[in-house]
Amino acid sequence: MIAALAQAERGRRSAPPNPWVGCLLVRDGAIVGEGYHRAAGEPHAEANALSAAGAKARDATAYVTLEPCSHHGRTPPCADALIAAGVHRVVVGVLDPDPRVAGSGVQRLRAAGIEVEIGVAADRVRQSMAPYLHHRRAGRPYVVIKAAASLDGRTAAADGSSRWITGPAARADAHALRAESQAIVVGAGTALADRPSLTVRDVPFPIERQPLRVLLDARGRVLADGPLFDQTLAPTLVFTTTSAPSGIVRGWLERGVEVAVAPAGRAGSGVDLGAVLSVLGDRGIIQALVEGGSRLHGSFLTDGLVNRLVLYVGGCLLGERGRPLATLAGPDGIGQASRWTLRDVTRLDGDARLDYEPAGVE
């Protein structure tokens, strides 16, 4: 199953909105076929593995990271393909929570007399597929906050400068994280201060598509100029409210930017983040990367919408006048503190990447 998971990871950046799935076919102790799902509309992992195995698939064991599908979409059901190939046993990492599958693939295999085992290396598979599993269960993207911070937790100096808190290796890793996301979200403050392009750059692999750039600008503060509004770089979607001046909205539309009007956020401030995520979820955005400032980070954290926090820590100190990672009220006492679990630590030359999830997440 670990080898099948390695196959699945090959499709992580290109498969969404479909899941990244890997499949291995083993017969008499030898791998006779392997495959992964590369992109929506293309053959699924099982079909690619069966094609590679040919006649050797008969009486083989299939190791599949995600439950084989049982419905007709742009490709035929994988469960039917495994049955037709004569596979005698199927080992599944995790069941697919997609309502179109949800156990029906396993039922179809068992009804055909195929032995099915579920839950092998399930923890590893769930960790890899966390964004997809969350999207299918919640109907909204898996939200990752990404930030670079100093040793004392500051994301910018007192004058707002932040280039660069971390070194080239950390910045390259952050671009790879962008490539794994289908949307990058910023607020008006970041757009005004940094004039970002929010594109994937300088990565050691082909960039098949740029993520959707999402700007949250409730009051229409950001003019339609700069790289964020250059639609030749990547598409842009602006969420605003009825408070935005019509002239600003017209300027966005004239640049070819998509505009969506959302309800106002908490206490009439900003935009309703839950509504934003629902729209993105309906568009097939599985993972949304939030690269905002302290206020946007604080809003996502306060609303309980963050699934993962990726913090790049640079070897510098910025002091009490530096900009904080997040602006939020916080608890009165340590007993009420929001708790997070450290999942991974990666050294990136002189910097470190810390991956956290909310405590209690399996």
Backbone torsions as a table, in degrees:
resi	resn	phi	psi	omega
1	MET	NA	-33.8	178.7
2	ILE	-64.4	-37.1	176.6
3	ALA	-67.3	-37.4	176.3
4	ALA	-65.2	-36.7	178.4
5	LEU	-65.7	-36.9	176.2
6	ALA	-62.6	-38.1	174.5
7	GLN	-62.9	-44.0	-178.5
8	ALA	-58.8	-40.5	-177.3
9	GLU	-61.8	-22.2	178.3
10	ARG	-64.6	-23.3	-179.7
11	GLY	-102.9	6.6	-175.3
12	ARG	-56.4	-42.1	-175.6
13	ARG	-83.8	-22.6	-172.2
14	SER	-109.1	-21.9	-174.8
15	ALA	-74.0	-38.1	-177.7
16	PRO	-53.2	142.6	13.2
17	PRO	-77.9	-0.8	174.1
18	ASN	-80.1	162.7	176.7
19	PRO	-75.6	150.4	173.4
20	TRP	-87.4	116.6	-172.3
21	VAL	-128.0	143.7	175.4
22	GLY	-124.0	150.8	-179.1
23	CYS	-141.9	136.4	173.3
24	LEU	-124.3	139.4	173.9
25	LEU	-111.6	125.2	-176.7
26	VAL	-121.9	130.4	178.2
27	ARG	-137.6	128.4	-179.3
28	ASP	54.1	38.8	175.5
29	GLY	79.9	3.9	-178.7
30	ALA	-121.9	144.8	175.5
31	ILE	-74.9	121.4	-179.1
32	VAL	-108.3	-9.6	178.3
33	GLY	-167.6	146.0	177.3
34	GLU	-148.8	154.8	-179.6
35	GLY	-171.0	166.5	176.8
36	TYR	-142.8	163.0	177.6
37	HIS	-90.0	118.8	-174.5
38	ARG	-88.5	-43.3	-175.0
39	ALA	-159.3	155.1	178.5
40	ALA	-57.1	135.7	-178.6
41	GLY	91.0	-14.3	177.9
42	GLU	-97.5	165.5	-178.5
43	PRO	-55.1	144.7	178.6
44	HIS	-76.8	172.0	-175.9
45	ALA	-57.9	-43.6	-178.1
46	GLU	-63.0	-41.8	180.0
47	ALA	-63.8	-40.0	178.9
48	ASN	-67.2	-39.5	178.3
49	ALA	-67.1	-41.3	178.9
50	LEU	-65.0	-39.1	177.9
51	SER	-62.4	-40.2	179.7
52	ALA	-68.6	-33.4	-176.6
53	ALA	-80.8	-32.6	-176.7
54	GLY	61.9	-135.0	-177.9
55	ALA	-66.4	-19.4	-179.6
56	LYS	-70.4	-8.6	178.6
57	ALA	-70.2	-24.3	-179.4
58	ARG	-62.8	131.9	-179.7
59	ASP	67.6	14.0	178.1
60	ALA	-86.8	166.3	171.6
61	THR	-103.0	129.9	178.0
62	ALA	-100.1	127.5	173.9
63	TYR	-105.8	115.2	-175.2
64	VAL	-125.9	130.6	-176.4
65	THR	-67.6	-32.9	-178.2
66	LEU	-127.1	144.2	179.4
67	GLU	-46.5	129.8	178.6
68	PRO	-60.5	140.8	-178.4
69	CYS	-72.7	157.2	-177.8
70	SER	-128.0	9.6	-176.4
71	HIS	-116.7	158.2	176.7
72	HIS	-88.4	122.4	173.3
73	GLY	-125.0	-129.3	175.0
74	ARG	-78.1	-12.9	175.9
75	THR	-131.8	157.4	-178.8
76	PRO	-68.7	164.0	179.7
77	PRO	-63.1	133.3	179.9
78	CYS	-70.6	-32.2	178.0
79	ALA	-59.7	-42.5	179.1
80	ASP	-64.8	-37.9	179.9
81	ALA	-65.0	-40.2	178.3
82	LEU	-65.8	-40.1	178.4
83	ILE	-63.8	-47.6	-177.9
84	ALA	-63.5	-30.2	-178.6
85	ALA	-78.7	-10.8	178.5
86	GLY	84.2	19.8	175.7
87	VAL	-62.1	135.5	-174.5
88	HIS	-99.3	-14.8	-178.4
89	ARG	-150.7	141.1	178.6
90	VAL	-128.9	126.7	177.8
91	VAL	-109.0	122.8	-173.5
92	VAL	-113.5	134.5	176.7
93	GLY	-69.4	-60.9	179.0
94	VAL	-139.9	154.0	174.3
95	LEU	-73.1	153.2	-179.2
96	ASP	-90.6	118.1	179.8
97	PRO	-75.6	-5.6	177.0
98	ASP	-55.7	127.0	-177.7
99	PRO	-56.3	-23.0	179.2
100	ARG	-75.3	-13.7	-179.6
101	VAL	-117.4	-81.8	170.7
102	ALA	45.1	50.4	176.8
103	GLY	96.3	-15.7	-177.1
104	SER	-70.0	-28.3	176.7
105	GLY	-65.6	-44.1	177.3
106	VAL	-63.8	-42.3	179.2
107	GLN	-59.6	-41.9	-179.0
108	ARG	-65.7	-40.7	178.6
109	LEU	-63.6	-45.8	-179.0
110	ARG	-66.3	-36.3	178.0
111	ALA	-63.3	-26.2	178.1
112	ALA	-86.9	4.4	178.3
113	GLY	87.1	12.1	-179.7
114	ILE	-90.2	132.5	176.6
115	GLU	-71.5	133.4	-179.2
116	VAL	-127.4	129.3	174.7
117	GLU	-116.7	133.9	-175.3
118	ILE	-119.7	140.4	170.8
119	GLY	100.8	11.6	178.2
120	VAL	-74.3	126.8	-176.9
121	ALA	54.0	34.9	-173.7
122	ALA	-61.2	-38.8	-178.9
123	ASP	-62.2	-43.3	180.0
124	ARG	-65.2	-41.5	-179.1
125	VAL	-67.3	-43.8	179.2
126	ARG	-61.2	-38.9	179.3
127	GLN	-64.0	-42.8	179.7
128	SER	-65.7	-40.5	-172.7
129	MET	-98.9	14.6	-176.1
130	ALA	-51.2	-44.9	179.6
131	PRO	-60.5	-45.0	-179.9
132	TYR	-64.5	-47.3	-177.7
133	LEU	-61.1	-41.4	178.5
134	HIS	-64.3	-44.7	-178.8
135	HIS	-59.7	-44.2	-178.0
136	ARG	-70.3	-29.9	179.9
137	ARG	-83.6	-41.3	-173.4
138	ALA	-96.9	-19.9	-178.1
139	GLY	78.1	10.8	178.3
140	ARG	-138.8	164.7	-176.3
141	PRO	-66.8	156.1	168.8
142	TYR	-77.4	119.3	-172.0
143	VAL	-97.6	124.3	177.6
144	VAL	-116.0	121.6	170.0
145	ILE	-89.3	126.8	177.4
146	LYS	-117.4	129.7	179.5
147	ALA	-149.4	149.3	170.3
148	ALA	-104.8	131.7	-175.5
149	ALA	-138.5	154.9	175.6
150	SER	-76.2	175.2	178.7
151	LEU	-61.1	-27.2	178.1
152	ASP	-99.6	23.5	169.9
153	GLY	74.9	26.1	179.6
154	ARG	-105.2	138.2	-177.4
155	THR	-99.5	-5.6	176.5
156	ALA	-162.7	158.2	176.8
157	ALA	-75.4	176.8	-177.4
158	ALA	-59.2	-32.1	-179.9
159	ASP	-86.0	4.0	179.4
160	GLY	91.7	-6.8	-179.0
161	SER	-73.8	141.6	-179.4
162	SER	-141.6	5.8	-178.6
163	ARG	-102.5	107.1	1.1
164	TRP	-128.6	136.0	174.2
165	ILE	-74.8	-37.7	-179.3
166	THR	-114.4	168.3	-177.7
167	GLY	-90.9	-177.2	-176.3
168	PRO	-58.5	-38.7	-177.7
169	ALA	-63.9	-42.8	178.9
170	ALA	-66.5	-39.8	-179.7
171	ARG	-67.6	-36.5	176.5
172	ALA	-65.3	-40.1	178.0
173	ASP	-63.5	-37.8	178.4
174	ALA	-64.5	-34.6	176.8
175	HIS	-69.7	-34.3	174.7
176	ALA	-64.7	-36.6	176.0
177	LEU	-65.1	-38.6	174.0
178	ARG	-58.6	-42.1	-177.2
179	ALA	-64.9	-24.4	177.8
180	GLU	-83.4	-6.0	-177.0
181	SER	-105.9	150.8	178.3
182	GLN	-97.9	-10.6	176.9
183	ALA	-147.9	145.6	174.8
184	ILE	-121.0	125.6	-171.7
185	VAL	-112.4	130.3	173.8
186	VAL	-135.0	161.6	174.8
187	GLY	-99.0	175.8	-178.1
188	ALA	-62.9	-36.4	-179.1
189	GLY	-61.0	-45.9	178.2
190	THR	-65.5	-41.5	179.9
191	ALA	-61.8	-39.2	-179.7
192	LEU	-73.6	-39.9	-175.1
193	ALA	-76.4	-39.4	-171.3
194	ASP	-105.9	-19.8	-173.5
195	ARG	45.9	57.7	-173.5
196	PRO	-78.0	157.8	172.1
197	SER	-92.8	-27.3	178.9
198	LEU	56.9	41.1	176.7
199	THR	-111.8	162.3	174.5
200	VAL	-84.5	127.5	-177.9
201	ARG	-142.2	158.6	170.0
202	ASP	55.4	45.6	177.0
203	VAL	-113.0	150.3	-175.2
204	PRO	-85.9	33.7	178.8
205	PHE	-149.7	159.4	-179.5
206	PRO	-64.7	141.3	176.4
207	ILE	-100.2	104.1	-175.8
208	GLU	-77.0	-31.2	178.2
209	ARG	-158.9	146.7	177.4
210	GLN	-85.9	146.7	176.5
211	PRO	-64.6	155.2	172.0
212	LEU	-67.3	130.6	178.1
213	ARG	-93.5	125.1	-174.6
214	VAL	-117.7	121.1	177.6
215	LEU	-109.3	127.5	175.0
216	LEU	-101.8	108.7	-175.6
217	ASP	-138.4	85.8	-173.6
218	ALA	-64.3	-34.8	-173.2
219	ARG	-104.4	3.5	179.4
220	GLY	68.0	48.4	-177.3
221	ARG	-86.5	-23.2	-171.1
222	VAL	-96.1	119.6	177.4
223	LEU	-72.6	154.4	-175.3
224	ALA	-81.8	58.7	173.7
225	ASP	-135.7	173.9	-178.9
226	GLY	87.5	170.3	-174.1
227	PRO	-63.4	-26.5	-179.9
228	LEU	-62.3	-24.3	-178.5
229	PHE	-104.5	8.0	176.3
230	ASP	-85.2	102.3	-175.0
231	GLN	-75.5	-5.4	173.2
232	THR	-77.8	-17.6	178.8
233	LEU	-85.0	-45.3	-178.0
234	ALA	-173.7	157.6	178.1
235	PRO	-72.6	152.1	179.9
236	THR	-129.2	137.0	175.4
237	LEU	-123.6	124.8	178.9
238	VAL	-106.4	126.3	170.5
239	PHE	-99.2	126.1	179.4
240	THR	-136.6	-171.9	177.0
241	THR	-128.0	178.9	178.7
242	THR	-68.6	-6.9	178.2
243	SER	-77.9	-15.3	-177.2
244	ALA	-70.3	134.9	177.8
245	PRO	-60.4	140.1	-177.0
246	SER	-61.7	-32.6	179.2
247	GLY	-65.3	-38.0	177.6
248	ILE	-66.2	-45.6	179.8
249	VAL	-61.6	-42.0	178.8
250	ARG	-61.5	-38.9	177.2
251	GLY	-62.7	-40.0	176.8
252	TRP	-61.3	-48.3	-176.7
253	LEU	-63.1	-36.3	179.6
254	GLU	-65.6	-24.1	176.6
255	ARG	-85.7	2.3	179.5
256	GLY	84.8	12.9	-179.8
257	VAL	-81.9	140.9	174.9
258	GLU	-82.0	137.0	-178.2
259	VAL	-123.9	132.1	176.7
260	ALA	-125.0	132.8	178.0
261	VAL	-93.2	123.3	-177.7
262	ALA	-115.4	160.9	173.4
263	PRO	-64.6	157.9	175.4
264	ALA	-69.2	155.6	-178.8
265	GLY	-81.9	-161.9	-178.4
266	ARG	-56.4	135.5	178.5
267	ALA	55.1	29.2	177.2
268	GLY	74.6	11.3	-177.3
269	SER	-104.2	139.3	176.5
270	GLY	65.9	-156.7	176.9
271	VAL	-113.1	156.6	179.3
272	ASP	-70.4	109.9	-174.9
273	LEU	-67.4	-34.2	177.0
274	GLY	-62.3	-40.9	178.0
275	ALA	-65.8	-39.5	177.4
276	VAL	-60.0	-47.3	-178.1
277	LEU	-66.4	-33.9	177.2
278	SER	-63.3	-42.2	177.9
279	VAL	-63.8	-44.5	180.0
280	LEU	-64.8	-38.7	177.8
281	GLY	-62.1	-41.3	178.4
282	ASP	-64.9	-24.9	179.1
283	ARG	-85.9	3.1	178.7
284	GLY	84.1	16.8	176.2
285	ILE	-77.3	112.9	-177.6
286	ILE	-86.7	-41.7	180.0
287	GLN	-128.2	127.3	177.4
288	ALA	-113.9	125.8	-178.9
289	LEU	-99.5	117.2	-179.1
290	VAL	-94.5	117.9	179.8
291	GLU	-120.1	51.2	-175.1
292	GLY	-90.6	-169.4	172.0
293	GLY	-93.5	-169.3	-173.1
294	SER	-63.6	-36.1	-178.4
295	ARG	-68.8	-43.9	179.5
296	LEU	-66.6	-43.4	176.1
297	HIS	-57.3	-46.0	-179.6
298	GLY	-61.5	-37.8	179.6
299	SER	-65.9	-45.3	178.0
300	PHE	-62.6	-41.9	-179.8
301	LEU	-67.7	-43.9	180.0
302	THR	-61.7	-37.3	-179.5
303	ASP	-80.9	-0.9	178.1
304	GLY	67.5	34.9	-174.3
305	LEU	-106.0	4.3	-175.3
306	VAL	-96.8	126.6	179.0
307	ASN	-97.5	-20.4	-176.4
308	ARG	-158.1	143.9	176.9
309	LEU	-123.2	119.5	177.9
310	VAL	-110.6	114.5	-175.4
311	LEU	-115.9	119.4	174.4
312	TYR	-94.6	114.5	-175.2
313	VAL	-101.5	120.9	178.7
314	GLY	-99.9	154.9	-176.1
315	GLY	-82.9	64.1	177.3
316	CYS	-145.4	163.2	177.0
317	LEU	-122.4	131.7	-176.4
318	LEU	-114.8	-8.1	171.9
319	GLY	78.9	177.6	-172.3
320	GLU	-68.8	-20.2	178.8
321	ARG	-85.8	-4.3	177.3
322	GLY	-70.6	163.4	-179.1
323	ARG	-78.7	135.0	-178.4
324	PRO	-77.5	161.3	177.1
325	LEU	-63.4	-42.1	-177.7
326	ALA	-148.9	142.3	175.2
327	THR	-105.2	109.8	179.4
328	LEU	-151.6	157.5	-172.9
329	ALA	-62.6	-46.0	-179.5
330	GLY	77.8	169.1	-175.9
331	PRO	-86.1	166.4	174.0
332	ASP	-76.4	-32.5	-178.0
333	GLY	-136.0	162.6	-177.4
334	ILE	-62.4	-26.2	-179.5
335	GLY	-65.4	-22.7	-179.8
336	GLN	-101.1	10.0	-177.6
337	ALA	-65.7	142.4	172.4
338	SER	-68.2	127.0	-175.6
339	ARG	-105.7	140.7	-179.0
340	TRP	-130.0	147.2	-178.3
341	THR	-105.2	128.0	177.5
342	LEU	-75.9	118.7	-177.8
343	ARG	-97.9	-29.6	-175.6
344	ASP	-160.6	148.7	174.6
345	VAL	-130.5	128.1	-179.9
346	THR	-126.8	128.5	175.5
347	ARG	-85.9	129.0	-179.7
348	LEU	-124.1	85.2	-171.9
349	ASP	54.0	-118.5	-177.6
350	GLY	-86.9	3.1	-178.6
351	ASP	-113.6	174.8	178.1
352	ALA	-136.3	143.6	172.9
353	ARG	-107.6	124.5	178.7
354	LEU	-112.7	125.5	178.9
355	ASP	-108.7	120.4	-178.8
356	TYR	-120.7	149.1	170.0
357	GLU	-127.9	155.4	176.2
358	PRO	-56.5	138.1	-179.7
359	ALA	-58.4	140.5	179.3
360	GLY	97.0	-9.6	177.6
361	VAL	-78.3	130.4	-179.8
362	GLU	-76.8	NA	NA
